[in-house]
Amino acid sequence: MLKKLFSRLSIFFLGFVLFFCKTDKTNKDRTGGGNPLLILLLGDSLPVMEYGMPYAEYNIDGMVQNSVNSPIEGIEVNFAYEKTYTDAAGLWAFNSQTSYICTPDCIVTLKDVDGAENGGDFADKIVDLNLTQTTDENGSPGALEEHNIISIMEEK
């Protein structure tokens, strides 16, 4: 019985070490040095486990106008987990790399957060995006883009 318990504890301990220790003797710069126990148990050529997270790069820009095509300053523009505000010319842009991947249903929301200060009290608006996938110089997928999106906001 004691032998069986020792065997199970040894397997558990080895599994624990292998799972939680990502260092090796040959990769000191990235991992902070080798793990002596792993080197002793498994040799000095251990693979380093890397975990990645999918991401997307977005390049999106546009302009917000009122019903007579005048730019609206101070409109809150939300995309994914980011927000920005329109400038005096009504322009906004997102050039970001994020773990948020929205395709095929990507939207930008527009919200008048300052009321009548920007020339009117405008109703919130949802803008559907039609993103295009670009490719980089190697032919690999690049950023998702849409440019010059014109949004007309109506007064409440």
C-alpha positions in Angstrom: 0.0 0.0 0.0 2.8 2.4 0.9 4.6 1.6 -2.4 1.4 2.3 -4.4 0.9 5.6 -2.6 4.6 6.6 -3.2 4.2 5.7 -6.9 1.0 7.9 -7.3 2.7 10.8 -5.5 5.7 10.5 -7.7 3.6 10.7 -10.9 1.6 13.6 -9.5 4.8 15.5 -8.5 6.3 14.9 -12.0 3.1 16.0 -13.7 3.0 19.1 -11.5 6.6 20.0 -12.3 6.2 19.5 -16.0 3.0 21.5 -16.1 4.0 24.5 -14.1 7.7 24.8 -15.0 8.3 26.4 -18.4 12.0 27.1 -18.1 15.0 25.4 -19.6 18.8 25.7 -19.5 19.0 26.7 -23.1 16.6 29.6 -22.9 17.9 31.7 -20.0 17.2 35.1 -21.5 13.4 34.6 -22.0 12.6 32.4 -19.0 15.0 33.5 -16.3 17.3 30.5 -16.2 17.0 26.8 -16.3 15.0 24.7 -13.8 17.5 22.4 -12.1 14.9 19.8 -11.2 13.6 19.5 -14.7 17.2 19.4 -16.1 18.1 16.6 -13.7 15.0 14.6 -14.5 14.7 15.2 -18.2 18.0 16.5 -19.5 19.1 19.9 -20.8 17.1 20.1 -24.0 13.6 20.8 -22.8 11.0 22.5 -25.0 9.6 25.8 -23.8 5.9 25.9 -23.9 4.4 29.0 -25.5 0.8 30.0 -25.2 -0.7 32.5 -27.7 -3.8 34.4 -27.9 -5.6 35.2 -31.1 -5.7 38.8 -32.0 -6.8 41.1 -34.8 -5.5 44.4 -36.0 -8.1 47.1 -36.9 -7.6 50.3 -38.9 -11.0 52.1 -38.9 -11.8 55.7 -39.4 -14.7 58.0 -40.2 -16.6 61.2 -39.7 -19.7 62.1 -37.8 -22.0 64.8 -39.2 -25.4 66.2 -38.4 -28.4 66.2 -40.8 -27.0 69.3 -42.7 -23.6 67.6 -43.1 -21.8 69.7 -40.6 -19.2 67.9 -38.4 -20.1 67.1 -34.8 -17.4 67.4 -32.2 -17.3 65.4 -28.9 -19.3 62.3 -30.0 -18.2 59.2 -28.2 -17.2 56.5 -30.6 -16.9 52.9 -29.3 -15.4 49.9 -31.0 -14.6 46.6 -29.2 -13.3 47.6 -25.8 -12.0 51.0 -26.9 -13.5 54.4 -27.2 -12.5 57.7 -28.7 -14.1 61.1 -29.4 -14.7 63.0 -32.6 -12.5 66.1 -33.0 -13.6 69.5 -34.2 -13.8 68.2 -37.8 -16.0 65.3 -36.7 -13.2 62.8 -37.4 -12.4 59.6 -35.4 -10.1 56.7 -35.9 -9.1 53.3 -34.3 -5.7 51.8 -35.2 -5.3 49.0 -32.8 -4.3 45.5 -32.1 -6.7 43.7 -29.8 -7.8 40.3 -28.7 -11.4 41.2 -29.6 -12.3 39.5 -32.9 -15.7 40.7 -34.1 -16.0 39.4 -37.6 -18.5 39.0 -39.2 -20.6 41.3 -37.1 -18.5 44.4 -36.4 -20.1 47.6 -35.2 -19.2 51.0 -34.0 -21.5 52.9 -31.7 -21.9 56.6 -31.6 -23.1 58.4 -28.5 -23.7 62.1 -27.8 -22.3 62.4 -24.3 -22.3 66.2 -23.9 -25.9 67.0 -24.9 -26.5 70.3 -26.6 -22.9 71.5 -26.1 -21.9 70.2 -29.5 -24.7 71.9 -31.4 -27.5 69.5 -30.7 -28.8 66.7 -28.7 -28.2 63.6 -30.9 -29.7 60.1 -30.7 -27.3 57.2 -30.3 -26.4 55.4 -33.5 -25.0 51.9 -34.4 -22.9 51.7 -37.5 -22.4 48.3 -39.2 -18.9 47.9 -40.5 -17.9 46.2 -43.7 -14.3 45.4 -42.9 -11.8 44.3 -45.6 -8.9 41.9 -44.8 -5.6 43.2 -46.0 -2.5 41.2 -46.6 1.1 42.1 -45.7 4.2 42.0 -47.9 4.5 38.2 -47.4 0.9 37.5 -48.4 -0.1 36.8 -44.7 -3.4 38.2 -43.4 -3.0 41.8 -42.2 -5.3 44.3 -40.7 -9.1 44.5 -41.0 -9.9 47.9 -42.4 -12.6 50.3 -43.4 -12.0 54.0 -44.1 -13.9 57.2 -44.5 -17.1 56.0 -42.8 -19.6 58.8 -42.9 -22.2 58.7 -40.2 -25.2 61.1 -40.0 -26.6 61.5 -36.5 -30.2 62.7 -36.1 -31.3 65.0 -33.3 -33.5 63.5 -30.6 
